[in-house]
Amino acid sequence: MIEKIQLNNILFLDIETVPESEDFSTLDSEMQTLYEQKTQYQRKDDFTAEAFYDRAGIWAEFGKIICISVGYFVNKGDIRNFRVTSFFGEERKILNDFNNLLNNHFSQPQHVLCGHNAKEFDFPFIARRMIINQISIPAKLNLFGKKPWEI
């Protein structure tokens, strides 16, 4: 199957995430409690939720996206070039810009998204952060209820 995909139809991507707040103590008491509950299964007995907070960036509920980098191939005549761009700054703008790229340039059935562990981390994280920021999830990321062979 991979031999049938044209390189120009692949969008390579990676995201960078950090905890939404700089420090656990800046979270309101409800968010602190929720973080304690969410991380309870991963923390060892000697780790408090506050000491574990530097890892909050891996959960979309407690993290945020600070950068989405994408790469794609374009042909100019018979020369193939690889273009790279990064969306950074305020998270809502990052998500809107990435959403526009997907909807305007990579939304057709022949287009595929590619990234290391992207189906398990990047795609769900982006989709969750879009929901949190009240941004419509693009069709390429709206995988809810789909079978693996439909993705």
Secondary structure, DSSP 8 states (H G I E B T S, - for coil): -GGGS-GGGEEEEEEEEEESSSSGGGS-HHHHHHHHHHHTTTS-TT--TTTTGGGGGGSTTTEEEEEEEEEEEEEETTEEEEEEEEEESSHHHHHHHHHHHHHHHS-STT-EEE-TTIIIIIHHHHHHHHHHTT----GGG--TT--GGG-
